[in-house]
Amino acid sequence: MGASASPLPPGIDISSPRAGARNRNRHLPDYAPVARLPRRRWTGMAIVFVLWLFAAARPAAAQQAAQSTVSAGTPELAGALTGDAWREALVPLETMPVQDYGYIRSGYTFGENHLRAIGGKSTLDGMGPLASVIWLMANPEKAAATPIIKIVRPEVGELFGAKRISLNQYLDPTNHARLVQMVQKDQEAFLRPANELEEQADHLENLERDWAIVPRAGSWLSPVEMAAEKQIGTADRRILTQWAALKAAIRANDPAAGGEAARELATAVRNAAVALRTPLPHLKLDVFYHRGKPFEVSAGLYLLAALFYGAAILFKRSRLGWAGYALMAAGFAEEAVGITARWILAGRAPLSNMYESFTFAVGGLILIALIFEAIWRTRLAGLGGSILGFVFMVLAHKLPIFKSEIQPLMPALQSSWLTYHVVVIMLSYSAFALSFFASIIYLAKDAMGGDQTALAPLRRLPTLQALDVFNYKIIAVGFPLLTLGIIFGAVWAATAWGRPWGFDPKETWSAITWLIYAIYLHARYLAGWQGRRAAYLALLGFAAVLFTYVGVNYLLPGLHSYASS
């Protein structure tokens, strides 16, 4: 029978196969109709779910980052200072003041810094950083037999037959002689790894000597150093007594006695410091910063933001873009917490070494991306900022050239002009990093067919003209900042070294970088350089930025070489 013999109910559209399938289902009485949520509601629910998932996982992620464990695999460590009883017993020592590297830090931070210096991780077979170093100090013979020292260079590991060795293995005359022979054969390749290995062994061997918990007007003393003193005061003797009681409780595996000794020791150290009128830092903030790891948490937020921005561009969903913006803003807030905490703990602007200036530059990168997104809403600044923010933050915590320990400020850096110079310079580098991303995207899209490319992800990115204009706007922001930063640097050099300019390698390459971006702006404004040529010139400028910031410190030593420390 023809279709006209069975007319469709009014309101049914059969203009598409999917619509026809839905209409046919309406005539199946044996099945209940399926309720479908609108796409917008699905998108909103997905955003809420991912945000909730990250919020729920954040404490576990931070704890896992803090609990990256060295697995020594020795039977002596089985059950050592683990369990709730010992964790509770050692809590008073977490905020106990300890002098380390010229700063008064919390016991927790001392444990994390020294354990990482020895083994590259922050825990030992399930023990937290503080419990780990206290166990090592209380059991020196077992500590010397524990394979905790990390070997980075594979050839050195083959010499010892392991990736981790004990102090006894390092001090063994045969192994030591073989290591010396390896260095003599090729100093360029093995001198630095050998020196690093010696530093790790020295950290472990002198762990208790570095445990400076006896307050003094200048440099604090460790119990080992204090025991050699001819006259010991009442307050100092109390500290030594409680420290000895704590070590005895640890060796006896008595958490009740250990908890009592820990409380008495923390009180004694704090009272002795107060009696000497020693200004104590914010020790609870110190523990919060090192345990919470705000920079690493911000990296996770930047990664999520990049995924949402990528999905927003790919699927053309504005709400996904706003979710990416919110995540990037949350990451920036988390990073701002970390920078503020370091500022308070160090008592200075956190800009004195490569780690501090690099993390600050990442924050500047995200801030510029947030401002550009709020004004132009291209999603390109958000995508580039979140991707680069994640990558740069991972590099800051994985590359050995970045040292995250808070160190005292060198005399040459004790100037307010340092803050002005570095802040403005690093903000300019942040803008140039976004320009680098835009140039890469422009060249990739141009090479794959331009705006008419067959690749859907590239086709849904902004047009080549929009990318070119975005690149120009970013450089137009970064160039004045770079100029101002160089001027501030000259003023700082005049106060620190008695001359504003001396053609130091860092100064010379800063001028080269400035010249490249000046040529970019000049060529664009007067000669009409746009598109591919402008993108290549922007890449050349960022290559000069990287060499000025990193390469000069290691390849062309000069007055600015302190930046690599």
HUPEPE-V666540 format. One record per pair of residues at least 24 apart in sequence whose ideal C-beta (glycine too) atoms are under 8 Angstrom apart, sorted by the first residue. I is the first residue (numbers start at 0). J is the second residue. D is the distance in Angstrom with one decimal. If there is no record, write none. Layout:
# HUPEPE-V666540
i/j/d
I/J/D
I/J/D
This chain:
# HUPEPE-V666540
i/j/d
39/318/7.2
42/316/5.7
42/318/5.1
42/319/6.6
43/318/6.4
46/307/7.8
46/318/6.5
46/319/7.1
46/322/4.4
49/303/7.0
49/307/7.8
49/322/7.5
50/322/7.4
50/325/7.8
50/326/7.7
53/299/7.4
53/300/7.5
53/303/6.1
53/326/8.0
57/296/6.4
57/299/7.9
60/296/7.1
60/299/6.4
61/290/7.4
61/291/5.7
61/292/5.6
61/295/7.4
61/296/6.0
64/292/5.3
64/295/5.2
65/111/7.9
65/121/5.9
65/122/7.8
65/128/7.9
65/289/7.8
65/290/5.6
65/292/6.3
66/121/6.9
66/122/5.1
66/127/7.4
67/120/4.8
67/121/5.6
67/122/6.8
68/120/5.9
68/121/7.9
68/122/4.3
68/123/6.9
68/124/6.7
68/125/6.6
69/114/7.6
69/118/4.3
69/119/7.5
69/120/4.3
69/122/6.8
69/123/5.1
69/124/7.1
69/147/5.7
69/149/7.6
69/163/7.4
70/124/6.1
71/123/6.4
71/124/5.6
71/145/4.9
71/146/5.4
71/147/5.5
71/163/7.3
72/124/8.0
72/146/7.0
73/141/7.7
73/144/7.0
73/145/5.3
73/146/7.0
75/138/7.5
75/141/4.6
75/144/7.2
75/145/7.1
76/123/7.0
76/124/4.5
76/126/8.0
76/134/8.0
76/141/7.9
76/145/6.8
77/124/7.9
78/252/7.7
79/124/7.2
79/126/6.4
79/134/5.4
79/252/7.9
80/126/5.0
80/130/4.3
80/131/7.8
80/133/7.2
80/134/5.1
80/249/6.7
81/124/7.9
81/125/4.9
81/126/6.0
81/130/7.8
82/254/7.6
84/254/3.9
84/255/7.7
84/258/7.9
85/130/6.6
85/254/4.9
85/257/6.9
86/127/7.3
86/130/7.5
87/254/7.6
87/258/6.7
88/254/4.6
88/255/7.6
88/257/4.7
88/258/3.3
88/261/5.8
89/127/7.9
89/129/6.1
89/130/5.6
89/133/7.0
89/257/7.3
89/258/7.6
89/261/5.6
90/261/7.7
91/258/8.0
91/261/4.9
91/262/4.8
91/264/7.7
91/265/4.0
91/266/7.8
92/129/6.0
92/133/7.3
92/261/5.2
92/264/7.0
92/265/5.8
93/129/6.0
93/286/5.5
94/265/7.4
94/282/4.3
94/283/5.8
94/285/7.8
94/286/6.0
95/212/7.1
95/264/7.1
95/265/4.2
95/268/5.5
95/269/7.0
95/282/7.7
96/212/7.8
96/214/7.7
96/268/6.1
96/269/6.5
96/272/5.7
96/279/5.5
96/280/7.9
96/282/6.3
97/210/6.8
97/211/6.2
97/212/5.6
97/219/7.9
98/211/4.2
98/212/7.9
98/214/8.0
98/218/7.0
98/219/3.8
99/209/6.9
99/211/6.8
100/404/6.6
100/405/7.8
100/406/6.0
100/407/7.1
101/406/7.4
101/407/4.2
102/280/7.6
102/344/8.0
102/345/7.7
102/405/6.2
102/406/7.9
102/407/6.7
103/219/7.9
103/272/7.9
103/277/7.3
103/279/6.2
103/280/5.7
104/280/7.5
104/282/7.8
104/285/5.9
104/405/7.9
105/282/4.5
105/283/7.9
105/285/4.2
105/286/5.0
105/289/7.7
107/285/7.3
107/286/4.7
107/289/6.2
107/290/6.8
108/285/5.3
108/286/7.1
108/289/5.0
109/210/7.4
111/289/5.6
112/404/5.6
113/202/5.9
113/206/6.4
113/209/6.8
116/198/7.5
116/199/6.7
116/202/4.7
117/147/5.8
117/148/6.2
117/149/7.7
117/199/5.4
117/202/4.9
117/203/5.0
117/206/8.0
118/147/4.7
118/148/6.5
118/149/5.0
118/163/7.1
118/199/7.7
119/149/4.4
120/149/7.9
123/147/6.6
132/206/6.2
132/210/7.9
133/245/7.4
133/249/6.7
134/249/6.2
135/203/7.1
135/206/5.8
136/206/5.5
136/207/4.4
136/210/6.4
136/246/7.0
137/245/7.4
137/246/4.0
137/249/4.1
137/250/5.9
138/249/7.3
138/250/6.5
139/207/7.6
142/166/7.1
142/203/6.7
142/206/7.6
143/167/5.1
143/203/7.8
143/204/7.9
147/203/6.9
148/196/7.1
148/199/4.9
148/200/6.1
148/203/6.5
149/199/7.0
150/192/8.0
150/196/6.7
151/192/6.5
151/195/7.2
152/189/7.1
152/192/4.1
154/181/7.3
154/188/7.9
154/189/7.1
155/181/7.3
155/189/7.0
155/192/5.4
155/193/7.3
155/196/6.7
166/200/5.8
166/203/5.2
166/204/6.0
169/196/6.9
169/200/4.7
170/200/7.3
212/238/6.4
212/242/7.1
212/264/7.7
212/268/5.2
213/238/5.6
213/239/7.8
213/268/7.8
213/271/7.3
214/268/6.8
214/271/4.6
214/272/4.3
214/274/7.9
214/275/5.4
214/277/5.7
215/275/7.3
216/275/6.0
216/277/7.7
234/267/6.8
234/270/6.9
234/271/4.5
234/274/6.6
235/271/7.2
237/263/7.7
237/267/4.7
238/264/6.7
238/267/4.8
238/268/5.9
238/271/6.6
241/267/5.8
280/343/7.9
280/344/6.0
280/346/7.8
281/343/6.0
281/344/6.7
284/340/5.9
284/343/6.2
284/344/6.5
285/344/5.7
287/340/7.1
288/337/6.9
288/340/4.2
288/341/7.0
288/344/6.6
293/333/4.9
293/334/6.5
293/336/4.8
293/337/3.5
293/340/7.1
294/333/7.9
294/334/6.2
294/337/4.8
294/358/5.8
294/392/6.1
294/395/7.2
294/396/7.1
295/392/7.4
295/396/6.3
296/330/7.9
296/333/5.1
297/330/4.3
297/331/7.3
297/333/4.2
297/334/4.2
297/337/7.1
297/388/7.6
297/392/6.4
298/330/7.6
298/388/7.4
298/389/5.4
298/392/3.8
298/393/5.9
298/396/7.7
299/330/7.9
300/326/5.3
300/327/7.2
300/329/5.2
300/330/3.3
300/333/6.3
301/326/7.7
301/327/6.5
301/330/4.7
301/365/7.3
301/384/7.9
301/385/4.8
301/386/7.8
301/388/3.9
301/389/4.0
301/392/6.7
302/385/7.5
302/389/4.5
304/330/6.4
304/381/7.0
304/385/3.8
304/388/7.9
305/382/6.5
305/385/4.0
305/386/4.7
305/389/6.1
308/378/5.7
308/381/4.8
308/382/4.2
308/385/5.9
309/382/6.4
311/378/5.9
312/378/5.6
312/382/6.7
312/456/7.5
312/459/5.4
312/460/6.3
313/455/7.6
313/456/5.9
313/459/6.3
315/459/6.8
320/376/7.9
320/378/5.2
320/381/6.9
323/378/7.7
323/381/5.6
323/382/7.8
323/385/6.7
324/369/7.3
324/372/5.8
324/381/5.9
326/385/7.6
327/365/6.2
327/368/6.9
327/369/6.4
327/372/8.0
327/381/6.1
327/384/6.4
327/385/5.1
327/388/7.5
328/369/6.1
330/365/6.6
330/385/7.7
330/388/6.7
331/362/6.5
331/365/4.5
331/366/6.4
331/369/6.5
334/358/7.1
334/361/6.9
334/362/4.9
334/365/7.1
335/362/6.7
338/362/6.3
341/405/6.4
344/405/6.0
345/405/5.0
345/408/7.8
347/408/5.6
348/417/7.3
348/418/4.4
348/421/7.7
348/422/7.6
349/405/7.9
350/417/6.6
350/418/6.3
350/421/4.2
350/422/6.9
350/425/7.6
351/406/7.2
351/408/5.4
351/409/7.3
351/412/5.4
351/417/7.5
352/402/6.5
352/406/6.7
352/561/7.9
352/562/6.6
352/563/8.0
352/564/5.8
353/400/6.3
353/401/5.7
353/402/7.6
353/549/7.7
353/552/7.3
353/562/5.8
353/563/6.2
354/395/6.1
354/401/4.2
354/402/5.6
354/403/5.1
356/421/5.8
356/425/5.6
356/562/7.4
357/391/7.0
357/395/5.2
357/401/6.4
358/392/7.2
358/395/5.7
359/421/7.6
359/422/7.4
359/425/5.4
360/391/7.6
360/425/4.2
360/426/7.7
360/428/5.3
360/429/5.2
360/432/7.6
361/387/7.9
361/388/5.5
361/391/4.9
361/392/5.6
361/395/7.3
361/429/7.6
363/425/5.8
363/426/4.4
363/428/7.7
363/429/3.6
363/430/8.0
364/388/6.0
364/391/7.3
364/429/3.9
364/430/8.0
364/432/5.4
364/433/6.5
366/429/7.6
367/426/7.5
367/429/5.6
367/430/5.7
367/433/6.3
367/473/7.7
367/476/6.9
368/433/6.4
371/433/7.7
371/469/7.9
371/472/7.7
371/473/7.6
375/469/7.7
377/461/5.6
377/465/6.8
377/469/6.5
378/461/8.0
379/437/6.7
379/440/7.2
379/460/7.1
379/461/5.5
379/465/7.8
379/466/7.1
379/469/5.9
380/433/6.5
380/469/7.4
383/433/5.4
383/436/3.6
383/437/6.6
383/440/7.6
384/433/6.5
386/436/7.1
387/432/5.6
387/433/7.3
387/436/5.9
391/432/7.7
400/549/7.4
400/553/7.7
400/563/6.8
402/564/7.3
406/564/7.6
409/561/5.8
411/495/5.0
411/496/7.7
411/561/7.2
412/561/7.2
414/491/5.9
414/494/5.9
414/495/6.4
416/487/6.0
416/490/5.5
416/491/3.6
416/494/6.3
417/491/6.1
419/487/4.5
419/491/7.8
420/484/5.9
420/487/4.0
420/488/4.5
420/490/7.9
420/491/5.1
421/484/7.9
423/480/5.4
423/483/5.1
423/484/3.9
423/487/6.0
424/480/7.6
424/481/6.9
424/484/3.5
424/485/7.6
424/487/7.9
424/488/7.1
426/477/7.9
426/480/5.1
426/484/7.9
427/477/4.5
427/478/7.4
427/480/3.7
427/481/3.9
427/484/5.8
428/477/7.7
428/544/5.6
428/548/6.6
429/477/7.7
430/473/5.3
430/474/7.2
430/476/4.8
430/477/3.1
430/480/6.6
431/473/7.6
431/474/7.1
431/477/4.9
431/481/7.9
431/516/7.5
431/537/8.0
431/540/6.4
431/541/5.3
431/544/5.2
432/541/7.0
432/544/7.9
433/473/4.9
434/470/5.4
434/473/4.4
434/474/5.2
434/477/6.7
434/537/5.0
434/540/7.5
434/541/6.7
435/537/6.9
435/538/6.5
435/541/4.0
437/466/5.6
437/469/5.3
437/470/4.3
437/473/6.5
437/534/8.0
437/537/7.7
438/470/5.9
438/534/4.2
438/535/7.6
438/537/4.4
438/538/5.1
438/541/7.7
439/538/7.6
440/466/6.0
441/466/4.3
441/467/6.4
441/470/6.7
441/530/7.7
441/531/7.7
441/534/4.7
442/531/6.9
442/534/5.3
442/535/7.6
442/538/7.9
445/530/7.5
445/531/6.0
445/534/7.9
463/530/6.9
467/529/5.4
467/530/5.7
467/533/6.4
467/534/7.4
470/533/6.7
470/534/6.7
470/537/5.8
471/523/6.3
471/533/7.3
474/516/6.0
474/519/6.1
474/520/6.8
474/537/6.5
474/540/7.7
475/520/7.0
477/516/7.1
478/513/7.9
478/516/5.0
478/517/7.1
478/520/6.2
481/509/7.9
481/512/7.0
481/513/5.7
481/516/6.7
482/513/6.7
485/509/5.7
485/510/7.5
485/513/6.3
496/558/6.7
501/558/7.6
503/557/4.4
503/558/4.9
503/559/6.2
504/551/4.9
504/555/3.7
504/556/7.6
504/557/4.5
504/559/7.4
505/547/6.7
505/551/5.0
505/552/7.9
505/555/8.0
505/557/6.1
505/558/7.5
505/559/3.8
505/562/7.8
506/559/7.9
508/543/6.7
508/546/6.1
508/547/4.1
508/551/5.5
508/555/7.9
509/547/5.7
511/543/5.6
511/547/7.6
512/540/6.5
512/543/4.2
512/544/5.6
512/547/5.3
515/539/5.8
515/540/4.3
515/543/5.5
516/540/5.0
